[in-house]
Amino acid sequence: MRNRLVLGLALTVLSGLTSIEASAADQTLKAPPESASKKAILQQNSDFFYPQLTLQSSVSYAYSDQNTLNLNGFLALGAIFLGNINISKVNSSIYTFTESAYYPISNRLQLVLNVPIVYRQSVYQIGGAQDASKSYSQATVSSGGPRLGDISFGGYYQIFKESKNLPSLTASLLLTAPTGINPYGIKVYQPDSGNSNLIVPTNLPTGNGVWTLNPGLSFVATSDPAIFFGSISYYYNFNKNFPDISTTMDQVQPGEVALGNAFQYSLGVAFALNDRLSLSTSFADRIQSDTQIRTPGGPWTTLVGSGANVAIANVGMTYAFNSKTSVIMNLGAGMTSSAPSFQLTATIPYNF
């Protein structure tokens, strides 16, 4: 009887130890919970879908300045320039407020809607006032107040989650509608009668004017504390007919526009310093081909200089207030002449 009691106690102890060891093994295999700052980084790179509706407010300011040397004359003896030399300068500011909504269909699929409000202002300066190259004329043109930009909607689908040997991969498909002020048919005029060099538009656009289909792929790979991310995407712009594409005052010319398609890629790395704070750096480049136009029955004509290479280097900071709300600050510096001189963006997502 005594031996049976001892044997029963031994089996009970061994069973308890086995249960404890199994529980410890389970805890070892389970990944630690994601920090709030890391979740914010993953969400920005479409690698983490919150189970509830997410609203995101974003405010950005982009500034650029361009200087152009204008020569009006001819060369004498192959070396001496006779005529007027003017330097034109354009300072542009773009303010954009975007409200976005992300709605999860499943833990791999979510829908998105982006509604931007845009305000633009440009200051044009050029010499030649009263036929003097050192006297400047100036004119300020804006979009006429905050205006609706091009609304986009679509979805993100996570093809596969990150594993030990492979990064996560997410596919996206967005469609942009031409709801903003289109750039075609905006007239130009001479605001200073004493300076024929100064020619400015009557208004500034807030959209591209055409429907755009934007497929893309993005990846995320983590190696604590670093998070590597990147993406590639293509912008296919549909041709569209406009009742007026002329820039000449009091002239109407219908025509078709084939806005140049674009390819974009980006690479970056982020570091989650603690549960709330993370830092990031990234590079993005968008290469757009030339735009073509044609009048009814006429041939396609390429708009010289309409292509662009917009390269921007970014540094950012993410601070998570709690598990639902964070703020993402990003400062971008233009690396090419087509890019803005700098761009500052603040984004606040709120997860219900």
Secondary structure as UniProt FT lines:
FT   HELIX           2..29
FT   HELIX           36..44
FT   TURN            45..46
FT   STRAND          54..76
FT   TURN            77..79
FT   STRAND          80..104
FT   STRAND          109..127
FT   HELIX           129..131
FT   TURN            133..134
FT   STRAND          136..142
FT   STRAND          147..148
FT   STRAND          152..160
FT   STRAND          168..176
FT   TURN            184..185
FT   STRAND          188..189
FT   TURN            193..194
FT   TURN            196..197
FT   STRAND          200..201
FT   STRAND          212..223
FT   TURN            224..225
FT   STRAND          226..237
FT   STRAND          240..242
FT   TURN            249..250
FT   STRAND          255..258
FT   STRAND          262..272
FT   STRAND          277..288
FT   STRAND          292..294
FT   TURN            296..297
FT   STRAND          301..302
FT   TURN            304..305
FT   STRAND          308..320
FT   STRAND          325..334
FT   TURN            337..338
FT   STRAND          342..351
//
